[in-house]
Amino acid sequence: MQLHLRKTVITLSILFFSFFSSQLRTLKFEDLRNAQIQSNKNVVVLLYTDWCIYCKAMKNTTFKKEKVVSLLNSNFYFIEMNAEEKNDVIFADRVFKYKPTGVNTGIHQLAEILGSIDGKISYPAVVFLNPENEIIFQYSGYISAADLQMLLNRLPKP
């Protein structure tokens, strides 16, 4: 009886650890400064919209792959941001706001600043920041897990 209970506890522990270790840990911009005080890491920001099918696909494939999740959790801070977020966001001692661009359309200032390449933004966009919150690389469009993994491994370490 005791052996059976021990096996059950070990099995549940393994399942519990596997479940939580494969979950991508995300931060909010507001929490980034405190996290950076604890550990100096680069930041990966995923800019997405609710209507973007490539964003949804990337969230359900690329950011679910165990190797990508492990790399991000170990070596980076990860932030997801809806580029059409209507709430103010505090980042780098500045308040960023939603900018309406038409009837029921708009873009958040922070998403526009981080995701724009040559004055244009497309989704999804992955932005890589150094610990000083400077953009070190931007990628627009869907990126596979293998390609993201390669990028994460090639980024300069702080």
C-alpha positions in Angstrom: 0.0 0.0 0.0 2.7 2.5 0.9 4.7 1.7 -2.3 1.6 2.4 -4.4 1.1 5.7 -2.6 4.7 6.7 -3.1 4.5 5.9 -6.9 1.3 8.0 -7.1 3.0 11.0 -5.3 6.1 10.7 -7.6 3.9 10.5 -10.7 1.8 13.5 -9.7 5.0 15.5 -8.8 6.4 14.8 -12.3 3.2 15.8 -14.0 2.9 18.9 -11.9 6.6 19.9 -12.6 6.2 19.1 -16.3 3.0 21.2 -16.6 4.4 24.3 -14.9 7.9 24.1 -16.4 6.5 24.0 -19.9 4.3 27.1 -19.2 5.7 30.3 -20.7 6.2 32.9 -17.9 5.0 36.3 -18.9 5.5 39.7 -17.4 3.7 43.0 -17.8 5.6 46.1 -18.8 4.8 47.6 -15.4 6.7 44.7 -13.6 9.7 44.7 -15.9 11.8 47.2 -13.9 11.6 45.2 -10.7 12.4 42.0 -12.5 15.4 43.6 -14.2 16.7 44.7 -10.8 16.7 41.0 -9.7 18.3 39.7 -12.9 19.7 41.4 -16.0 18.1 39.8 -19.0 17.1 40.7 -22.5 13.4 41.1 -23.1 11.2 39.5 -25.8 8.0 41.3 -26.6 5.2 39.7 -28.7 3.0 42.3 -30.3 -0.3 40.9 -31.5 -3.9 41.7 -32.2 -7.1 39.7 -31.5 -8.1 39.6 -35.2 -4.7 38.4 -36.5 -4.8 34.7 -37.5 -1.0 34.5 -37.7 -0.7 35.9 -34.2 -3.1 33.2 -32.9 -1.2 30.5 -34.8 2.1 31.7 -33.4 0.8 31.8 -29.9 -0.5 28.3 -30.3 2.5 26.8 -32.0 5.8 28.7 -31.7 5.3 29.8 -28.1 4.1 26.4 -27.0 7.2 24.5 -28.1 9.1 23.1 -25.2 12.5 24.3 -26.4 11.3 27.9 -27.0 9.5 28.0 -23.7 12.5 26.7 -21.9 14.9 29.2 -23.6 12.5 32.1 -22.9 11.9 31.2 -19.3 15.6 30.7 -18.5 17.2 33.6 -20.4 14.7 36.3 -21.1 11.8 38.2 -19.8 8.7 37.7 -22.0 5.9 40.2 -22.5 2.8 39.8 -24.7 1.0 43.0 -25.7 -2.2 43.5 -27.6 -1.2 46.3 -30.0 -4.8 47.6 -29.7 -4.7 47.7 -25.8 -6.8 50.6 -24.6 -5.3 50.9 -21.1 -2.3 53.1 -20.4 1.0 51.3 -20.0 3.9 52.5 -17.9 7.2 51.6 -19.3 10.7 53.1 -18.8 9.3 55.9 -16.6 6.8 57.0 -19.3 3.1 56.6 -19.8 2.0 55.3 -23.2 -1.6 55.6 -24.4 -4.0 54.2 -26.9 -4.3 56.3 -30.1 -7.6 56.0 -32.0 -7.0 56.0 -35.7 -10.7 55.7 -36.8 -14.0 54.4 -35.7 -13.3 51.5 -33.4 -9.7 51.3 -34.6 -6.5 52.4 -33.1 -3.0 51.4 -31.9 -1.3 51.7 -28.6 1.6 54.1 -28.7 4.0 51.6 -27.1 3.2 48.9 -29.7 3.7 51.5 -32.5 7.1 52.5 -31.1 8.3 49.0 -30.5 6.9 47.3 -33.6 7.3 49.9 -36.3 9.9 49.1 -39.0 10.4 51.9 -41.6 7.2 53.6 -40.2 5.0 50.5 -40.7 3.8 47.8 -38.4 2.5 44.4 -39.1 1.5 41.5 -36.9 2.7 39.5 -35.2 5.8 41.4 -34.4 8.5 40.1 -32.1 10.8 42.8 -30.5 14.0 42.1 -28.7 15.2 44.6 -26.1 18.4 44.7 -24.2 18.4 45.3 -20.4 18.5 49.0 -21.0 15.2 48.6 -23.0 16.7 49.5 -26.3 15.6 47.7 -29.4 18.3 45.2 -30.5 16.2 43.4 -33.1 12.7 43.4 -34.6 10.9 40.7 -36.6 7.6 41.2 -38.3 5.4 38.3 -39.3 5.0 34.7 -38.3 8.1 33.0 -37.0 8.5 29.3 -36.5 9.7 27.7 -33.3 12.9 26.6 -35.0 13.7 30.1 -36.4 12.8 31.8 -33.1 15.0 29.3 -31.2 17.9 30.2 -33.5 17.3 33.9 -33.0 17.2 33.5 -29.2 20.4 31.6 -29.2 22.2 34.2 -31.4 21.1 37.3 -29.4 24.0 38.9 -27.5 23.9 38.1 -23.8 23.8 41.0 -21.4 
